[in-house]
Amino acid sequence: MNDSPGWAAPGSPSDDRGSDDRPADGEGADRPSAGPTDDSKWSADQPPPGQWSSPTPGQTPPQQPQQPQQQGWGTPPGTPYAGAPTAPYAGSQGPYGHPGGAGQWGRPPAAKPGVIPLRPLGLGEILDGAMATMRAHWRSVLPITLVVATVIQVIGVLLQKYVFADLSTTTTSGAKPRLDDVVNDLGSTLAFEVATGFIQLLGTIVATAMLTMIFSRAVLGHSSTVSAAWRDARPQLPRLIGLTLIMGVGAVLLGGVLMLPGILAGSTGLVILGIVIAFPLLIWLGIKFTLASAALMLEKCTVRKAFGRSSKLVQGSWWRVFGISLLTGLIAGVVAAIITWPMTILGLILFGGGMNGLQSGTAATAWGVLVLSGVGVIIAQTVTLPLQSGVTVLLYVDQRIRREALDLELARAAGVEHSGTTGG
């Protein structure tokens, strides 16, 4: 049986169904293809990779029987498709200067109905696809990220203004603070961090869910409106919130369990050892489940199924997914720093009293500083959030193309003839 689900179409009637209404894995694998369909009629089952062979000239290759889904590819790398020309196309020029669009084998270039070609992607193509979507569909991407970032920062600025205004009375007074005041300040600081973190998390989840739908349509060359993205994402939002909370709580519990022996024994060395062990383990688990959100939204599956799908797709490609995710995070961090730091420094100079304001603590609650730094963060998040979401979606698509020949399904959904390769 084939255990690779189809990619649920945004906007299809199945959006409002729960996972219990979906056919079991592999169900309907023997149904014939209905041919090219639009994005609202995608197949619910992913066909297994075929066993291609070169037919005798003038003969039609026989139909290949359905075979169980295999790990990896059914075609050895470098084997041309059935019917593919053995010589380059005359007069055609492909990537890297090779004729025929595919180098020495002479394969035709892969179909590209949207922002990416329907074949295994390289790092540059994933980043370029994310940027191309942001440019081509900015009318949908920009309002989502701008509204979410603005709401997050407005609430954060208000909390920082009034919470830190209360905390500053203890730090600016010349008298030695009492223990009760210190405890109250720590509690207020913790409450502030939890509140801002929750707001940030909730806004990021909503934006990620809607951006995932926009990027999924962009792969097929289809545009999407903000209202359509919200309508497609809304049924899965509770599950996406649950998935994110499970990952966050799980990370905290894992770190706490590994540090608990050192805490109970009062040994700083054991605590540090627990942290050293927890850090790489959390990174490994984070990359292992990094595609869970995309699988949850696009396959309309349960939280448990999304974790399993991400683990399966990342298996054997952990270092590749880690490298792309790390590079994307570094790019987003550098872009955010370039935007936010000048705004923050300008606010400190104009409204925060410079170094004196930093030493006295008044700069942290000055309206001018808060507003300018908040504007910088809004601009930075408006740029970086869709980049990171887009890379995650395209990584998911790429891994499914490499493992499950999703490019064939996408070509049918886009209504184009697939002439490239699913080999990676």
Beta strands, then each sheet from edge to edge (+ up, - down):
end
